[in-house]
Amino acid sequence: MKIRLDFVTNSSSTSFIIICYEKFNVKNFIEAVGIEEDSQFKDIYLQLFESLNHDLNPARNFVAEHRWNKKGQSFEKFIEELFSSETLAKIIDAEKKGFPIYMGELHSDENEVECFFCTDSFIIDDKRFYIDGTNSGW
């Protein structure tokens, strides 16, 4: 048996959904969150973009393979339980119109910015894309 005597931490993760009505790129992302070019906070949102962009998986594949998905649980049930019926409706509508939908996770033990956004809930609703980060593992 091993006993740890120093600091012990428990990491957490937050799942997110991105519906892309236009290309998900850094320019569109910075404009959607409303950050000015000379903002002191621009670097934070650039890091958030990189974290989101780094872990993009097609939504249905993500749900089918995710550790939280109970055996036999439908995609729709998974989304409603982790997010909301409103987000599910947006996904279904976007799928019908052929827009790509991605899912991924932010992790609290990755970097400071990812940890910050992992501990809170957020929605970015823009004409270019919809991001739902309301599922928090905290």
Residue, then its C-alpha position, 0 to 999 in steps of 0.5 A: m500500500k502506498i500512502r501519500l504524505d504530500f499535497v494531493t489533488n483531484s483534477s476535474s473536467t468540463s465538457f463542451i459543445i461547439i456548433c459551427y455555423e462558420k469556420f471555428n478559427v481564432k479570428n472568429f472566436i476573438e470577435a465572438v467573445g468581444i475581445e478588442e485587439d489591445s485588450q489585456f485579456k486577449d491572451i486569456y481568450l487566445q489560450l481558451f481558443e487553443s484549449l477548445n480547438h485542441d480537443l475537438n471531436p465529432a459530437r456523436n463519436f465523443v458521446a459514444e466513446h465518453r466514460w460518462n456515457k452509460k451503456g446504451q444511453s442515446f446521444e440525445k439523453f446524454i446531451e440533455e443530462l449534461f447540458s440542456s434540452e435547449t442545447l439539444a434542440k440547437i444540435i438537432d437543428a444544426e445537424k439537419k442543416g449540415f453544420p458540424i458539431y464538436m465536443g471536447e473537454l477542458h481539464s483543471d490540471e492542464n494550465e491556468v486558463e483551462c483550469f479557470f474555465c473548467t471551474d465555471s459555466f459559460i455559453i458563447d452564442d454568436k452567429r458564427f458558432y454556439i459554444d456550450g460550456t455549462n457542464s462542469g465537473w466541479 
